[in-house]
Amino acid sequence: MSLIPTLVAQADEGFTPPGPGDFNLPPVGPDSTFTFLGQEMYLGVTKPMLQLVLGALLVFVLFRAAAAKREMVPGKFQYVGELGYSFVRNSLGRDLIGSKDFMRFVPYLFTLFFFVLFNNFFATVPFLQFPTFSRAGLVYALALLSWIIYNAVGMKKHGVLGYLKHQSVPPGITGPILLLLVPLEFFSNILVRPVTLALRLFANMFAGHLLLILFALGGEYLVVHGALAVKPVGVLAWVLFVAVAILEVLIQFLQAYVFALLNAMYISGAISEEH
Amino acid sequence: MALDGSLNMVGYGLAAIGPGVGIGLIFAAYINGVARQPEAQGRLQSIAILGFALAEALAIIGIALAFVI
């Protein structure tokens, strides 16, 4: 980006735009590397790992405390907890999986939704300010869990072969077109689903955080190093930073919702009777 | 005048037009549906968000490829 410095900057040092490297945080405490199967592996605790544990603890402690008293007339805290629970149970569980066997999955969906939600909100919480799921490896583990769950409940219900048929043969279609459709459906329903599920959450958190870094650093660069005429643009970048941060809160909620919603959709698709 | 940087990002910008139009169409249909039949909002909402998630997946695959390739 040599255009920006030559046009607007007084200083000779250029602006280095933020990139994926900014997400490699330094380890907290001691770290080491070791060799595993010829690959150099990294051993150490980083901030996203700690946030993951903090998120799990928060979900447990908050809802445990909200459910501790269980009065007939709920207090404020209990009311909020019940509101969150009934939101997941009704809009994700009952409406999508169906009123017959949704209760089995409500604990999973409820925990998953609030776990992802809290970890996403960490991107906005002061002093944490890092979305846990902008590290792809953490999201792959969540997607793997949901892949195992929806395939397992489907196989339990239909049997292994019955389930594969259920997922890969579209109903009401006969003839040679099946040769084309069966591999496609298998590919999209069994293989690609966990990948898109993980990438959606990861890339949204990643891109949102990258955008915030860009506005903050770019604004700082323009204000500090820019010519007098472009200093207001730097201030404008900071105003936009605040606006984008507010938009990010909406996206963080939406992505947690979509993640839990797709989990519920996959489960309901796996256990549904013949379409 | 010299410009450097990754052409991938221009490609990603172009690729994001598709999902952008798609998401716009989805929410336009959702708003239309709710305006015509407000009591159907609950049902339409999850369908709209699902459609949004599926259309957005294309943009997400795009951003992943823009960084990878």
Interface residues (C-beta under 8 A of the other chain):
Chain A: M1 S2 L3 P20 S91 D95 L96 T196 L199 R200 A203 N204 F206 A207 L254 Y257 V258 L261 L262 M265
Chain B: M1 A2 L3 D4 G5 G42 R43 Q45 S46 I49 L50 F52 A53 E56 A57 I60 I61 I63 A64 F67
